[in-house]
């Protein structure tokens, strides 16, 4: 009897020990839990895809025990403004994001997305990226699916078709509606159309994310339009890549932030995101007047072949350049031009001289039009003030966001934000310049975006949350990507875990692809 009793006790103890086993235990961490509170010392254990134990000293068996020796442990960073469509299979390991601490991204921004959201999210699951992916339904893509690139309002039947697409997208897991109001055909869209589509999103508890009509001369009017949409539709608003462009507008960030603050005081849920750089990155087509871009490439070429229309285009482009108090297009640097990659990394001014043309703005306009006739190009535009960047960064309801796709290492001369957004905030603006605190920066990268985009199981170090975890050295984290040499991964991130599996281990991507599609739940 005594033997059986001892055996039963042994078996119970053995079962208890097995029940306490974890997959990974991070020992001796300084935990920044994502709330903005001060760090605390703890061990963090995971099992499966969950955080299952947080304690000052976890004594238990685990498949892997990692002593982080006092490094900071935080929730995985959430980048709410990306453009990863078409990059998924090309670079599924998403190194540019993982090495920057990012475990989840939101794509479909600036009005551009896949229209069939269910199909897209199923595709994301099938590809198995190294990062989690949520998506917005893009207004420009919806509009193109119904009326193409036409410069006109939709008729009632077409508007209803657009509403149906948006409604289905929300049912299929989209997180909200995005607009790109400087891009065709968004630029042709009136505010009422956006409100009507936003009203479709509201019952599904989605949000409205907008690349506004202007981020320079008419930025205040653009902010007011975004706020109007939110108020009229009863929907939260996310203003994308908040900035002040154009030297003639520098110093106005106090005024633009005041509009957001006033909206929040009125009870409107308005937040912003920002990349921590003084240059933007978009299509070179944005240098041309909106109306000449309607109806596609063939129509553009036909218009530019019409002497009267071309003369008008040139006149308007020169007037726009003058309004920026500039004499040359030296602020516009080609990031990628498919027809001739020797253009990559050179300004329009430099390309124009390389072609043997006169050193005149009018000749530079001709160079831009030549590029557009041959399919266009992506470009980096240098036009913001560092003082405005810092001022905007201090606003508490502001999230760092890269506005980038998954970088293909070595391809083109892209904007460095695609490699270094979070590391730059943590290294340059937190550690070196002390613009914001470390605790606040982590909150902006984790719980704030999770709350805004209703990603309810991520963004906090808390038992029961998904095990998306970042471990980094706050004394060493820094971005290495520059405008001249952008293809450089950030450093200082020691470990990155996605859904319970280590993806970056001791600073090296182990090619684990454990990301999932993030579907919005009402």
Secondary structure as a PSIPRED ss2 file (coil, helix, strand):
# PSIPRED VFORMAT (PSIPRED V4.0)

   1 X C   1.000  0.000  0.000
   2 X H   0.000  1.000  0.000
   3 X H   0.000  1.000  0.000
   4 X H   0.000  1.000  0.000
   5 X H   0.000  1.000  0.000
   6 X H   0.000  1.000  0.000
   7 X H   0.000  1.000  0.000
   8 X H   0.000  1.000  0.000
   9 X H   0.000  1.000  0.000
  10 X H   0.000  1.000  0.000
  11 X H   0.000  1.000  0.000
  12 X H   0.000  1.000  0.000
  13 X H   0.000  1.000  0.000
  14 X H   0.000  1.000  0.000
  15 X H   0.000  1.000  0.000
  16 X H   0.000  1.000  0.000
  17 X H   0.000  1.000  0.000
  18 X H   0.000  1.000  0.000
  19 X H   0.000  1.000  0.000
  20 X C   1.000  0.000  0.000
  21 X C   1.000  0.000  0.000
  22 X E   0.000  0.000  1.000
  23 X E   0.000  0.000  1.000
  24 X E   0.000  0.000  1.000
  25 X E   0.000  0.000  1.000
  26 X E   0.000  0.000  1.000
  27 X E   0.000  0.000  1.000
  28 X E   0.000  0.000  1.000
  29 X E   0.000  0.000  1.000
  30 X E   0.000  0.000  1.000
  31 X E   0.000  0.000  1.000
  32 X E   0.000  0.000  1.000
  33 X C   1.000  0.000  0.000
  34 X C   1.000  0.000  0.000
  35 X C   1.000  0.000  0.000
  36 X C   1.000  0.000  0.000
  37 X C   1.000  0.000  0.000
  38 X C   1.000  0.000  0.000
  39 X C   1.000  0.000  0.000
  40 X E   0.000  0.000  1.000
  41 X E   0.000  0.000  1.000
  42 X E   0.000  0.000  1.000
  43 X E   0.000  0.000  1.000
  44 X E   0.000  0.000  1.000
  45 X E   0.000  0.000  1.000
  46 X E   0.000  0.000  1.000
  47 X E   0.000  0.000  1.000
  48 X C   1.000  0.000  0.000
  49 X C   1.000  0.000  0.000
  50 X E   0.000  0.000  1.000
  51 X E   0.000  0.000  1.000
  52 X E   0.000  0.000  1.000
  53 X E   0.000  0.000  1.000
  54 X E   0.000  0.000  1.000
  55 X E   0.000  0.000  1.000
  56 X C   1.000  0.000  0.000
  57 X C   1.000  0.000  0.000
  58 X C   1.000  0.000  0.000
  59 X C   1.000  0.000  0.000
  60 X C   1.000  0.000  0.000
  61 X C   1.000  0.000  0.000
  62 X E   0.000  0.000  1.000
  63 X E   0.000  0.000  1.000
  64 X E   0.000  0.000  1.000
  65 X E   0.000  0.000  1.000
  66 X E   0.000  0.000  1.000
  67 X E   0.000  0.000  1.000
  68 X C   1.000  0.000  0.000
  69 X C   1.000  0.000  0.000
  70 X C   1.000  0.000  0.000
  71 X C   1.000  0.000  0.000
  72 X E   0.000  0.000  1.000
  73 X E   0.000  0.000  1.000
  74 X E   0.000  0.000  1.000
  75 X E   0.000  0.000  1.000
  76 X C   1.000  0.000  0.000
  77 X E   0.000  0.000  1.000
  78 X E   0.000  0.000  1.000
  79 X E   0.000  0.000  1.000
  80 X C   1.000  0.000  0.000
  81 X C   1.000  0.000  0.000
  82 X E   0.000  0.000  1.000
  83 X C   1.000  0.000  0.000
  84 X C   1.000  0.000  0.000
  85 X C   1.000  0.000  0.000
  86 X C   1.000  0.000  0.000
  87 X C   1.000  0.000  0.000
  88 X C   1.000  0.000  0.000
  89 X C   1.000  0.000  0.000
  90 X C   1.000  0.000  0.000
  91 X C   1.000  0.000  0.000
  92 X C   1.000  0.000  0.000
  93 X C   1.000  0.000  0.000
  94 X C   1.000  0.000  0.000
  95 X H   0.000  1.000  0.000
  96 X H   0.000  1.000  0.000
  97 X H   0.000  1.000  0.000
  98 X H   0.000  1.000  0.000
  99 X C   1.000  0.000  0.000
 100 X C   1.000  0.000  0.000
 101 X C   1.000  0.000  0.000
 102 X E   0.000  0.000  1.000
 103 X E   0.000  0.000  1.000
 104 X E   0.000  0.000  1.000
 105 X E   0.000  0.000  1.000
 106 X E   0.000  0.000  1.000
 107 X E   0.000  0.000  1.000
 108 X C   1.000  0.000  0.000
 109 X C   1.000  0.000  0.000
 110 X C   1.000  0.000  0.000
 111 X C   1.000  0.000  0.000
 112 X C   1.000  0.000  0.000
 113 X C   1.000  0.000  0.000
 114 X C   1.000  0.000  0.000
 115 X C   1.000  0.000  0.000
 116 X C   1.000  0.000  0.000
 117 X H   0.000  1.000  0.000
 118 X H   0.000  1.000  0.000
 119 X H   0.000  1.000  0.000
 120 X H   0.000  1.000  0.000
 121 X H   0.000  1.000  0.000
 122 X H   0.000  1.000  0.000
 123 X H   0.000  1.000  0.000
 124 X H   0.000  1.000  0.000
 125 X H   0.000  1.000  0.000
 126 X H   0.000  1.000  0.000
 127 X H   0.000  1.000  0.000
 128 X C   1.000  0.000  0.000
 129 X C   1.000  0.000  0.000
 130 X C   1.000  0.000  0.000
 131 X C   1.000  0.000  0.000
 132 X E   0.000  0.000  1.000
 133 X E   0.000  0.000  1.000
 134 X E   0.000  0.000  1.000
 135 X E   0.000  0.000  1.000
 136 X C   1.000  0.000  0.000
 137 X E   0.000  0.000  1.000
 138 X E   0.000  0.000  1.000
 139 X H   0.000  1.000  0.000
 140 X H   0.000  1.000  0.000
 141 X H   0.000  1.000  0.000
 142 X H   0.000  1.000  0.000
 143 X H   0.000  1.000  0.000
 144 X H   0.000  1.000  0.000
 145 X H   0.000  1.000  0.000
 146 X H   0.000  1.000  0.000
 147 X H   0.000  1.000  0.000
 148 X C   1.000  0.000  0.000
 149 X C   1.000  0.000  0.000
 150 X C   1.000  0.000  0.000
 151 X C   1.000  0.000  0.000
 152 X C   1.000  0.000  0.000
 153 X C   1.000  0.000  0.000
 154 X C   1.000  0.000  0.000
 155 X C   1.000  0.000  0.000
 156 X H   0.000  1.000  0.000
 157 X H   0.000  1.000  0.000
 158 X H   0.000  1.000  0.000
 159 X H   0.000  1.000  0.000
 160 X H   0.000  1.000  0.000
 161 X H   0.000  1.000  0.000
 162 X H   0.000  1.000  0.000
 163 X H   0.000  1.000  0.000
 164 X H   0.000  1.000  0.000
 165 X H   0.000  1.000  0.000
 166 X H   0.000  1.000  0.000
 167 X H   0.000  1.000  0.000
 168 X H   0.000  1.000  0.000
 169 X H   0.000  1.000  0.000
 170 X H   0.000  1.000  0.000
 171 X H   0.000  1.000  0.000
 172 X C   1.000  0.000  0.000
 173 X C   1.000  0.000  0.000
 174 X C   1.000  0.000  0.000
 175 X C   1.000  0.000  0.000
 176 X E   0.000  0.000  1.000
 177 X E   0.000  0.000  1.000
 178 X E   0.000  0.000  1.000
 179 X E   0.000  0.000  1.000
 180 X E   0.000  0.000  1.000
 181 X C   1.000  0.000  0.000
 182 X C   1.000  0.000  0.000
 183 X C   1.000  0.000  0.000
 184 X C   1.000  0.000  0.000
 185 X C   1.000  0.000  0.000
 186 X H   0.000  1.000  0.000
 187 X H   0.000  1.000  0.000
 188 X H   0.000  1.000  0.000
 189 X C   1.000  0.000  0.000
 190 X C   1.000  0.000  0.000
 191 X H   0.000  1.000  0.000
 192 X H   0.000  1.000  0.000
 193 X H   0.000  1.000  0.000
 194 X H   0.000  1.000  0.000
 195 X H   0.000  1.000  0.000
 196 X H   0.000  1.000  0.000
 197 X H   0.000  1.000  0.000
 198 X H   0.000  1.000  0.000
 199 X H   0.000  1.000  0.000
 200 X H   0.000  1.000  0.000
 201 X H   0.000  1.000  0.000
 202 X H   0.000  1.000  0.000
 203 X C   1.000  0.000  0.000
 204 X C   1.000  0.000  0.000
 205 X C   1.000  0.000  0.000
 206 X C   1.000  0.000  0.000
 207 X E   0.000  0.000  1.000
 208 X E   0.000  0.000  1.000
 209 X E   0.000  0.000  1.000
 210 X E   0.000  0.000  1.000
 211 X E   0.000  0.000  1.000
 212 X C   1.000  0.000  0.000
 213 X C   1.000  0.000  0.000
 214 X C   1.000  0.000  0.000
 215 X C   1.000  0.000  0.000
 216 X C   1.000  0.000  0.000
 217 X C   1.000  0.000  0.000
 218 X C   1.000  0.000  0.000
 219 X H   0.000  1.000  0.000
 220 X H   0.000  1.000  0.000
 221 X H   0.000  1.000  0.000
 222 X H   0.000  1.000  0.000
 223 X H   0.000  1.000  0.000
 224 X H   0.000  1.000  0.000
 225 X H   0.000  1.000  0.000
 226 X H   0.000  1.000  0.000
 227 X H   0.000  1.000  0.000
 228 X H   0.000  1.000  0.000
 229 X H   0.000  1.000  0.000
 230 X H   0.000  1.000  0.000
 231 X H   0.000  1.000  0.000
 232 X H   0.000  1.000  0.000
 233 X H   0.000  1.000  0.000
 234 X C   1.000  0.000  0.000
 235 X C   1.000  0.000  0.000
 236 X E   0.000  0.000  1.000
 237 X E   0.000  0.000  1.000
 238 X E   0.000  0.000  1.000
 239 X E   0.000  0.000  1.000
 240 X C   1.000  0.000  0.000
 241 X C   1.000  0.000  0.000
 242 X C   1.000  0.000  0.000
 243 X C   1.000  0.000  0.000
 244 X C   1.000  0.000  0.000
 245 X C   1.000  0.000  0.000
 246 X C   1.000  0.000  0.000
 247 X H   0.000  1.000  0.000
 248 X H   0.000  1.000  0.000
 249 X H   0.000  1.000  0.000
 250 X C   1.000  0.000  0.000
 251 X C   1.000  0.000  0.000
 252 X C   1.000  0.000  0.000
 253 X H   0.000  1.000  0.000
 254 X H   0.000  1.000  0.000
 255 X H   0.000  1.000  0.000
 256 X H   0.000  1.000  0.000
 257 X H   0.000  1.000  0.000
 258 X H   0.000  1.000  0.000
 259 X H   0.000  1.000  0.000
 260 X H   0.000  1.000  0.000
 261 X H   0.000  1.000  0.000
 262 X H   0.000  1.000  0.000
 263 X H   0.000  1.000  0.000
 264 X H   0.000  1.000  0.000
 265 X H   0.000  1.000  0.000
 266 X C   1.000  0.000  0.000
 267 X C   1.000  0.000  0.000
 268 X C   1.000  0.000  0.000
 269 X C   1.000  0.000  0.000
 270 X E   0.000  0.000  1.000
 271 X E   0.000  0.000  1.000
 272 X E   0.000  0.000  1.000
 273 X E   0.000  0.000  1.000
 274 X E   0.000  0.000  1.000
 275 X C   1.000  0.000  0.000
 276 X C   1.000  0.000  0.000
 277 X C   1.000  0.000  0.000
 278 X C   1.000  0.000  0.000
 279 X E   0.000  0.000  1.000
 280 X E   0.000  0.000  1.000
 281 X E   0.000  0.000  1.000
 282 X E   0.000  0.000  1.000
 283 X E   0.000  0.000  1.000
 284 X H   0.000  1.000  0.000
 285 X H   0.000  1.000  0.000
 286 X H   0.000  1.000  0.000
 287 X H   0.000  1.000  0.000
 288 X C   1.000  0.000  0.000
 289 X C   1.000  0.000  0.000
 290 X H   0.000  1.000  0.000
 291 X H   0.000  1.000  0.000
 292 X H   0.000  1.000  0.000
 293 X H   0.000  1.000  0.000
 294 X C   1.000  0.000  0.000
 295 X C   1.000  0.000  0.000
 296 X C   1.000  0.000  0.000
 297 X H   0.000  1.000  0.000
 298 X H   0.000  1.000  0.000
 299 X H   0.000  1.000  0.000
 300 X H   0.000  1.000  0.000
 301 X H   0.000  1.000  0.000
 302 X H   0.000  1.000  0.000
 303 X H   0.000  1.000  0.000
 304 X H   0.000  1.000  0.000
 305 X C   1.000  0.000  0.000
 306 X C   1.000  0.000  0.000
 307 X H   0.000  1.000  0.000
 308 X H   0.000  1.000  0.000
 309 X H   0.000  1.000  0.000
 310 X H   0.000  1.000  0.000
 311 X H   0.000  1.000  0.000
 312 X H   0.000  1.000  0.000
 313 X H   0.000  1.000  0.000
 314 X H   0.000  1.000  0.000
 315 X H   0.000  1.000  0.000
 316 X H   0.000  1.000  0.000
 317 X H   0.000  1.000  0.000
 318 X H   0.000  1.000  0.000
 319 X H   0.000  1.000  0.000
 320 X H   0.000  1.000  0.000
 321 X H   0.000  1.000  0.000
 322 X H   0.000  1.000  0.000
 323 X H   0.000  1.000  0.000
 324 X C   1.000  0.000  0.000
 325 X C   1.000  0.000  0.000
 326 X C   1.000  0.000  0.000
 327 X C   1.000  0.000  0.000
 328 X C   1.000  0.000  0.000
 329 X C   1.000  0.000  0.000
 330 X C   1.000  0.000  0.000
 331 X C   1.000  0.000  0.000
 332 X E   0.000  0.000  1.000
 333 X E   0.000  0.000  1.000
 334 X E   0.000  0.000  1.000
 335 X E   0.000  0.000  1.000
 336 X E   0.000  0.000  1.000
 337 X C   1.000  0.000  0.000
 338 X C   1.000  0.000  0.000
 339 X C   1.000  0.000  0.000
 340 X C   1.000  0.000  0.000
 341 X H   0.000  1.000  0.000
 342 X H   0.000  1.000  0.000
 343 X H   0.000  1.000  0.000
 344 X C   1.000  0.000  0.000
 345 X C   1.000  0.000  0.000
 346 X C   1.000  0.000  0.000
 347 X E   0.000  0.000  1.000
 348 X H   0.000  1.000  0.000
 349 X H   0.000  1.000  0.000
 350 X H   0.000  1.000  0.000
 351 X H   0.000  1.000  0.000
 352 X H   0.000  1.000  0.000
 353 X H   0.000  1.000  0.000
 354 X H   0.000  1.000  0.000
 355 X C   1.000  0.000  0.000
 356 X C   1.000  0.000  0.000
 357 X C   1.000  0.000  0.000
 358 X C   1.000  0.000  0.000
 359 X C   1.000  0.000  0.000
 360 X C   1.000  0.000  0.000
 361 X H   0.000  1.000  0.000
 362 X H   0.000  1.000  0.000
 363 X H   0.000  1.000  0.000
 364 X H   0.000  1.000  0.000
 365 X H   0.000  1.000  0.000
 366 X H   0.000  1.000  0.000
 367 X H   0.000  1.000  0.000
 368 X H   0.000  1.000  0.000
 369 X H   0.000  1.000  0.000
 370 X H   0.000  1.000  0.000
 371 X H   0.000  1.000  0.000
 372 X H   0.000  1.000  0.000
 373 X H   0.000  1.000  0.000
 374 X C   1.000  0.000  0.000
 375 X C   1.000  0.000  0.000
 376 X C   1.000  0.000  0.000
 377 X C   1.000  0.000  0.000
 378 X E   0.000  0.000  1.000
 379 X E   0.000  0.000  1.000
 380 X E   0.000  0.000  1.000
 381 X E   0.000  0.000  1.000
 382 X E   0.000  0.000  1.000
 383 X C   1.000  0.000  0.000
 384 X C   1.000  0.000  0.000
 385 X C   1.000  0.000  0.000
 386 X H   0.000  1.000  0.000
 387 X H   0.000  1.000  0.000
 388 X H   0.000  1.000  0.000
 389 X H   0.000  1.000  0.000
 390 X H   0.000  1.000  0.000
 391 X H   0.000  1.000  0.000
 392 X H   0.000  1.000  0.000
 393 X H   0.000  1.000  0.000
 394 X C   1.000  0.000  0.000
 395 X C   1.000  0.000  0.000
 396 X C   1.000  0.000  0.000
 397 X C   1.000  0.000  0.000
 398 X E   0.000  0.000  1.000
 399 X E   0.000  0.000  1.000
 400 X E   0.000  0.000  1.000
 401 X C   1.000  0.000  0.000
 402 X C   1.000  0.000  0.000
 403 X C   1.000  0.000  0.000
 404 X E   0.000  0.000  1.000
 405 X C   1.000  0.000  0.000
 406 X C   1.000  0.000  0.000
 407 X C   1.000  0.000  0.000
 408 X C   1.000  0.000  0.000
 409 X C   1.000  0.000  0.000
 410 X C   1.000  0.000  0.000
 411 X C   1.000  0.000  0.000
 412 X C   1.000  0.000  0.000
 413 X C   1.000  0.000  0.000
 414 X C   1.000  0.000  0.000
 415 X C   1.000  0.000  0.000
 416 X C   1.000  0.000  0.000
 417 X H   0.000  1.000  0.000
 418 X H   0.000  1.000  0.000
 419 X H   0.000  1.000  0.000
 420 X H   0.000  1.000  0.000
 421 X H   0.000  1.000  0.000
 422 X H   0.000  1.000  0.000
 423 X H   0.000  1.000  0.000
 424 X H   0.000  1.000  0.000
 425 X H   0.000  1.000  0.000
 426 X H   0.000  1.000  0.000
 427 X H   0.000  1.000  0.000
 428 X H   0.000  1.000  0.000
 429 X H   0.000  1.000  0.000
 430 X H   0.000  1.000  0.000
 431 X H   0.000  1.000  0.000
 432 X H   0.000  1.000  0.000
 433 X C   1.000  0.000  0.000
 434 X C   1.000  0.000  0.000
 435 X C   1.000  0.000  0.000
 436 X C   1.000  0.000  0.000
 437 X C   1.000  0.000  0.000
 438 X H   0.000  1.000  0.000
 439 X H   0.000  1.000  0.000
 440 X H   0.000  1.000  0.000
 441 X H   0.000  1.000  0.000
 442 X H   0.000  1.000  0.000
 443 X H   0.000  1.000  0.000
 444 X H   0.000  1.000  0.000
 445 X H   0.000  1.000  0.000
 446 X C   1.000  0.000  0.000
 447 X H   0.000  1.000  0.000
 448 X H   0.000  1.000  0.000
 449 X H   0.000  1.000  0.000
 450 X H   0.000  1.000  0.000
 451 X H   0.000  1.000  0.000
 452 X H   0.000  1.000  0.000
 453 X C   1.000  0.000  0.000
 454 X C   1.000  0.000  0.000
 455 X C   1.000  0.000  0.000
 456 X C   1.000  0.000  0.000
 457 X C   1.000  0.000  0.000
 458 X C   1.000  0.000  0.000
 459 X C   1.000  0.000  0.000
 460 X C   1.000  0.000  0.000
 461 X C   1.000  0.000  0.000
 462 X C   1.000  0.000  0.000
 463 X C   1.000  0.000  0.000
 464 X C   1.000  0.000  0.000
 465 X C   1.000  0.000  0.000
 466 X E   0.000  0.000  1.000
 467 X C   1.000  0.000  0.000
 468 X C   1.000  0.000  0.000
 469 X E   0.000  0.000  1.000
 470 X E   0.000  0.000  1.000
 471 X E   0.000  0.000  1.000
 472 X E   0.000  0.000  1.000
 473 X C   1.000  0.000  0.000
 474 X C   1.000  0.000  0.000
 475 X C   1.000  0.000  0.000
 476 X C   1.000  0.000  0.000
 477 X C   1.000  0.000  0.000
 478 X E   0.000  0.000  1.000
 479 X C   1.000  0.000  0.000
 480 X C   1.000  0.000  0.000
 481 X C   1.000  0.000  0.000
 482 X C   1.000  0.000  0.000
 483 X C   1.000  0.000  0.000
 484 X C   1.000  0.000  0.000
 485 X C   1.000  0.000  0.000
 486 X C   1.000  0.000  0.000
 487 X C   1.000  0.000  0.000
 488 X C   1.000  0.000  0.000
 489 X C   1.000  0.000  0.000
 490 X C   1.000  0.000  0.000
 491 X E   0.000  0.000  1.000
 492 X C   1.000  0.000  0.000
 493 X E   0.000  0.000  1.000
 494 X E   0.000  0.000  1.000
 495 X E   0.000  0.000  1.000
 496 X E   0.000  0.000  1.000
 497 X E   0.000  0.000  1.000
 498 X E   0.000  0.000  1.000
 499 X C   1.000  0.000  0.000
 500 X C   1.000  0.000  0.000
 501 X E   0.000  0.000  1.000
 502 X E   0.000  0.000  1.000
 503 X E   0.000  0.000  1.000
 504 X E   0.000  0.000  1.000
 505 X E   0.000  0.000  1.000
 506 X C   1.000  0.000  0.000
 507 X C   1.000  0.000  0.000
 508 X E   0.000  0.000  1.000
 509 X E   0.000  0.000  1.000
 510 X C   1.000  0.000  0.000
 511 X C   1.000  0.000  0.000
 512 X C   1.000  0.000  0.000
 513 X C   1.000  0.000  0.000
 514 X C   1.000  0.000  0.000
 515 X C   1.000  0.000  0.000
 516 X C   1.000  0.000  0.000
 517 X E   0.000  0.000  1.000
 518 X C   1.000  0.000  0.000
 519 X C   1.000  0.000  0.000
 520 X C   1.000  0.000  0.000
 521 X C   1.000  0.000  0.000
 522 X C   1.000  0.000  0.000
